[in-house]
């Protein structure tokens, strides 16, 4: 699980830089201010969770059920949250908003919240 978290974390970091540059330079001309802000939110959350995956993979064994579930929640949540935002913004800027992606964003957010909940639980259980 450690290697998966490191690979996904590195991929999320790399692609966040690419998407951030893409948004800042190419999409800025076709996006509204609201779309650009939403796109930037997706990039920020993706980078935050890329760094989190890397930090946790270097500091935890990721071999317990709680740790594995936490990693899966962060990975799935980031994919659903950030990438659905990218799809919504890009499709809307072309006048063909993919509405089916709308409900996916909050589901991704829920997975992220669950991941943070697992992390919180991991720390609490080690205190007790």
C-alpha positions in Angstrom: 0.0 0.0 0.0 2.9 2.3 0.7 4.2 2.1 -2.9 0.7 2.7 -4.3 0.2 5.8 -2.1 3.6 7.1 -3.2 2.9 6.5 -6.9 -0.5 8.0 -6.7 0.7 10.9 -4.6 3.5 11.6 -7.1 1.0 11.4 -10.0 -1.4 13.7 -8.3 1.3 16.2 -7.6 2.6 16.1 -11.2 -0.8 16.4 -12.8 -1.8 19.2 -10.4 1.1 21.2 -11.7 0.1 20.4 -15.3 -3.6 21.3 -14.7 -2.6 24.4 -12.8 -0.5 25.7 -15.6 -3.1 24.6 -18.2 -5.7 26.5 -16.3 -3.6 29.6 -15.7 -2.4 30.0 -19.2 -4.7 28.3 -21.7 -8.1 28.1 -20.0 -8.0 31.6 -18.5 -9.0 33.0 -21.9 -12.1 30.8 -22.2 -13.2 30.5 -18.6 -15.4 32.8 -16.6 -14.0 34.1 -13.3 -16.2 31.5 -11.5 -15.0 28.6 -13.7 -11.4 29.6 -13.1 -12.0 29.8 -9.4 -13.6 26.4 -9.4 -10.8 24.9 -11.5 -8.2 26.3 -9.1 -10.1 24.8 -6.2 -9.8 21.4 -7.9 -6.0 21.9 -8.4 -5.5 23.0 -4.8 -7.3 20.1 -3.3 -5.5 17.7 -5.7 -2.1 19.1 -4.6 -3.0 19.1 -0.9 -3.9 15.4 -1.1 -0.9 14.6 -3.2 1.3 15.9 -0.5 -0.8 14.2 2.2 -0.5 10.8 0.5 3.3 11.2 0.2 3.7 12.4 3.9 1.5 9.5 5.2 3.2 6.9 3.0 6.6 7.9 4.4 5.4 8.0 8.0 3.0 5.1 8.3 3.2 1.5 7.4 -0.3 1.6 5.8 -0.9 -2.0 6.8 -3.9 -1.7 9.1 -7.5 -1.6 7.9 -7.9 2.0 9.1 -4.7 3.2 7.3 -5.7 1.4 4.0 -9.2 2.7 4.1 -7.8 6.2 4.8 -5.6 5.9 1.7 -8.4 4.6 -0.5 -10.7 7.4 0.6 -8.0 10.1 -0.2 -7.3 8.5 -3.6 -10.9 8.0 -4.6 -12.0 11.3 -3.1 -9.3 13.3 -5.0 -10.1 11.6 -8.3 -13.9 12.2 -7.9 -13.6 15.7 -6.5 -10.9 17.3 -8.5 -11.4 15.6 -11.8 -15.1 16.1 -11.8 -14.5 19.8 -11.3 -12.1 19.9 -14.2 -14.6 18.1 -16.4 -17.4 20.5 -15.3 -15.4 23.6 -15.9 -13.9 22.6 -19.3 -17.3 21.3 -20.6 -19.1 24.4 -19.4 -16.6 26.7 -21.1 -17.4 24.9 -24.4 -21.1 25.3 -23.9 -21.8 21.6 -23.3 -21.7 21.3 -19.5 -21.6 17.6 -18.4 -24.3 17.7 -15.8 -23.8 14.1 -14.8 -20.5 15.2 -13.2 -22.3 17.6 -10.8 -23.3 15.0 -8.3 -19.8 13.3 -8.4 -18.1 16.3 -6.9 -19.8 16.1 -3.5 -19.3 12.4 -3.4 -15.6 13.0 -3.9 -15.7 15.5 -1.1 -17.4 13.0 1.1 -14.6 10.5 0.5 -12.1 13.2 1.4 -13.9 13.9 4.6 -14.0 10.1 5.4 -10.2 9.9 4.7 -9.6 12.8 7.2 -12.0 11.1 9.6 -9.9 7.8 9.4 -6.7 9.9 10.0 -8.3 11.5 13.0 -9.4 8.1 14.3 -5.9 6.7 13.7 -4.4 9.5 15.9 -7.0 9.2 18.6 -6.8 5.4 18.9 -3.0 5.7 19.4 -3.6 8.1 22.3 -6.1 5.9 24.1 
